[in-house]
């Protein structure tokens, strides 16, 4: 499915998310979000009783405010069967200010900053159809009430040509055995990013499908994602 997101009056961001991902409502009124969360719970937990669905929807609802504060414009959850066992992953897209870096120099500034902040991560620059971006591959361990929760994370940070915003896309999964599968899925998502800007030089010429990758881009993304 193609996900459009209005970042500001002068920009439209589009990217393609596989249909195996269920959209998590992060935008809208409380009533709209609650209604869509219940619809999602009924879809994902079709064979479970209402009380189980309600608890699951309430768990997601507690995450919505923090996602809104973080500038999330899209969130999706994948629950699939891989070789007879359950597997899950999530995709999040968010917008943040560039902080005066400027899009032309942003990637070169971000790369060493990410490397210092996350010394165990793989940090590299990649070329996408939508522009040059910084990619970060890392493992994250999160404390929980019952111990810790480990996940594998891929992030791509793309400076937007409007000179003041950074688009960040992230895929995370606790299923390390499915890392290759999800890294391929994520590579397809970031390659599909399509930007449309009003009144900016070089803006895309109107709505439509994302442009095809330039020669060699797919190989670079696959190599970067290991």
N, C-alpha and C positions, 0 to 999 in steps of 0.2 A: 504494500500500500504506500502511496505517496503522502508524506506528512508535510503540509504547509504550516508555517509559523510566522506570525507577524512580530518582528523584533522591534521595529520602530516605524514611524510613518514612511521612511524612505527605503525600507528593505523588506524583501520576502525571502525566506529560507525554505528550501524544499529538499527532502531526502526520502529515500525509499527504504521502508522497514518491512522485513518479511512478514507474511500473514500469520506466522506462528507466534508473533508477539501480540499480546493484548495491551491495548492502550490504557494507561492509568491516568485518570482525569486530574490534571494539575491546574487547569485554568477554568474560571467560571465562578458563579455564586456558590455559597455553601449548599443551597438546595440542589443546584445542578450537579455539583461534585458528589453529594450524597446519593442522588438518584443514579448517577453513572457508576458509582462504586458498587451499589447494590446490583445493578445489571451485570457488572463484571463478575461479582461473586457468584451470581446465578449461572453465568456462562462457564466460569472456570470450575466451580464446584457443583456441577449440575446434579451429581448423585448424592450430595451431602444434605443433611437436614438444615433448616433455616437458621438454627442457632449457630451452627458451624460457619455458615456463610456470613452471618452477622459479626461473629468474632473476627473473621478474616478481613471483612470490609472495615471494621473498626481499627484493626491494626494498620491497614493502609492509610486510613483517614488521619491517623496520628502523624504520618510521614508527610502529608501534604503541606502543612504550614512551613516546615523547614525547607522543602523543595522550592516553594514559592519564594522564600527569602533568598535562596541560592540562585535565583534567576532561571529555574528550570522551565523550559518551554515545551518539552516532550518527555514522557517516561513510558516505557513499555516493559512488559514482563512476559517471558517465554517459559512455558511449562510443557515439556515434550517427553516422549518415550524414546530412548536411545538404546537399542539392543536389548529391549525388555526391562530396562530400569528407568526410573524417572530422572529427568535432568532439567535444570533451570538456569536462566540468565536474565539479566536486565539491561536495558539500554536507556540512557539519559542524555538529553541535549539541553545545554544551558547557555545563557549569555552573561558576560561580565564586562565591565569597562576595561579598556586597554591601559588606562592609567597614564595617558600622555605619551606612550611609547611610539605610537605611529605604526601603521600596518606594514610599512616597507621594512622596518628594522625589528619588528616584534618577534619574529621567530628566532633570530640570532640573539635577542635579549632573553627570551624565554628558555632556550635550551640550557644555558649554564645555571639559570635559576632553578629549573626543575632538577638538574643533576645535583646541585648542592642540597636541595630540600629532600631529595629522595635518592640517596647514594646507592641503594641496592637496585634501583630501577634501570631499565634500558631506555635511554633517551636519545632520540634521533630526529632529524628533519626528514620529511617526506614531501613528495610532489603529488598533488591531487588535481583533478580537473578544475576544482574550485580555487586552487592556489596552493602556495607553500604553507606547510603546517608543521607543528611540533607533535611528535608521538611519544607517549610514555607507556611502558609495559612494566607492571609491577605486581607484587603479591601484597595483600593487605590482611592484617590480623586485627580483628575488632573484638574487644572485651565484651562478654555477655554475662548474664546472671549465672549461667551454667558453665562458664569457662571462656573459650575464645571461638571466634568464627573466622575461618580463613577463606579468602576469595582471590581469584586471579583477575586483574584489571587491565584493560587497554583504554587509553585515552588519546584523543586527537584534538589539538587546539589550533583552530584556524582563525587568524586575524581577518576581520572583515574590511573590505575596501572603503567603508565609511569612515575609517581612521580612528574610531573610538570604541569599537566593540570586539570582543573575542568570543567566537563560537566554540564551545567545548562539547565533544561527544564522548561518551564513556560506555563501555560494555564491561560488566562484571559477572562472574560466575563462581559459585562454590564448588563446581564440578570440574576438578583439575583434569580428569580423564577425558573431558570433552573440550579441552582448550583448543585443539586444532580446529574442531568444528566451529566453535564460536568465533575464533579469530578470523576464519574465512567469512563468516556472516558479517562481522563488523567491518572487514575490509570492503565488502560490497556496499555497506551502508555509507561509509565515508566517501567512497568513490562516487556515490550517487548525489552528493550534496550539490545543489544548484542555487545560485544566488541571483536575485533580481533587484536592482537598485534604480530608483528614480533620480533623474538629473545628475547622474554621476558618469564621468567618462568611462567608456568600456563596459557599461551596464549590459546585462543580458538582454536580448532583443524581444523579450516577451515571454509569456507562459509556455510551458511545454515540458517534455521529458528532460531529465538531466543529460548533459552532454556526454558523449562517449569518452572514456579515458584516452589520454594521449599515449602513443606507443611507449612501452616501457614502464608506465605508471603502475600497472597491475603487479609486475614483477617486483618493483620497489616496495610496494605496500606489503606484499606477501613476505618479502625478506625482512622488512622492518618489524613485522608482527611475529617473526620467528616461527 
